[in-house]
Amino acid sequence: MDFNLERDLCFFDIEATGLHVLRDRIIQIAIKKFHADGSAPKTYQQLINPGIPISEEASDITGITVDDVRNKPPFSRVADEIYAFIGESDLAGYNSNRFDVPMLMEEFARCGLSFSIDKRRLIDVQKIFYRMEPRTLSAAYKYYCDDEMTRAHDAMSDVDATIAVLKGQLERYRDADLEDDNGVLEKPVRNDVQALHDFTNDPRILDVTQRLKYDPRGEIIFNFGRYKGARVKEVLSKDRDYYQWIIKKEFSIQVKNIVRKVYEELESNDGAPN
């Protein structure tokens, strides 16, 4: 099927050193440009030296290492050709409105190029997926149980529906493996509570609000704010005011308890942080 285009449309994807659109940098960009005149699509792809470290998590996901980009050009050297390739095209991607588009805009801005989206149309394919295949309990009940919920949002009806959905999932995925960016998981959805817990929780995350997590070495780090990525122990040992700020602000009790425990351990071992 050909796209019905009034002007050129660029599908693009970027890989980056991390997920922060302001602090992280692009390490790879790929673009496929469809032309309104019906001519054959053109492609552009480039590995980029970000000039900053690539996070371990990003390397694990993308397979791109420091050695892969060591001798590649910085974004500033290829910015003009990327800018020209995209031209006045509309843009499309997957989760692109939240990640790829703003990160690309930041990279251009650092090079003195104003990449405006005011007159561009943006298509985020992920949003189409999520809106057309809603992740509600009613939608799940219809999908896994082949039936309609008659009393959605009644608490006990929702409980019964959730039970039915899980049973439907256990049946549907009984012999199914999952293949994703992390490899192959053999039969992750099975009638085993521990297995289901492991499948539906990220062991790196310490609290439900995802403010704290473990780094690859098992150290607790902040997952937000000005100290994002920094070890909690090191921050609290140097910035006592930050501890007081967390305790007084609207953070979850989980976050406060974990931070309080780290702080008290520091205090008992070395005296109050200064």
C-alpha positions, 0 to 999 in steps of 0.5 A: 500500500502506498501512502497518500502524501501531500508532502514528503514523509520521513520515518525515523528512529534514533538510538541514544546514550540514554533516555533523557532528551536533554542530557543524553545524545544521539548515537545512531539515526536512521531515516526513510523518506517517502516522497509526495511525487511517488518516487522511490524512497530514500534512506539515510543512516549514520552512527554518531560519536556522542561525545559523552559516555554511553550508558550500560543499559543503552549498550545492552539494548542497542548493541552499540558500544563506545568502540563502535562510535569512537571514530564516527563523526559528532552530530555537529559534523553531520547536522547539516546533511541530516537537516537537509535530508529531512527538509520540510517533511512531516515526521513519523516514528514509534514513541517519536513524539515523546523521545525521538522528535524532542531529542533531535530538536535538542541536537539541532539546537546545540548546532545552532539549527532551528528545527521547527515542528510548528508546520510539520505533521507528526505521526506517532505509531505507538499512539495509534497502537495504544488507542486502537488496542486499549489497555483497559480491563474491559478490553483485556476481558474481551480479548482473553475471555471473548466476552463483554464486561457488564459491570465495569468499575464495580470493584468485585466485578473488576476483581472477577474479571481480572481473575478471568483475564489471568486464567485466559492469559495462562491458557493462551500463553501456556507454551509461548516463548517471548523474544524481545530486545533482551533475548528469549524467555522460555514460557514466561507466562505460566501457572507459577506465582514466582514466575509471574512476579518475575515477569511483571516486575523490574528487579532494578526498580525499588519503589512503585513510583520508580524514583529509586533503582539499582545500578548494574553494581547493585547500588541504589541510585536516584532515578529523577531530578538533578541527581538522576543516575547518582548513588543515593549514598554518595549524594546524601553524604555530601548534600544533607539538605537534599535528604531533608527536601525528600523527607518533607516533599510529596514522595511516596513512603517507600522512597522516604523509608529507603532514603531514610535507611541509607541516611541513618546508615551513613549517620551511624557509620560516619557521623551526620553527612556534611 
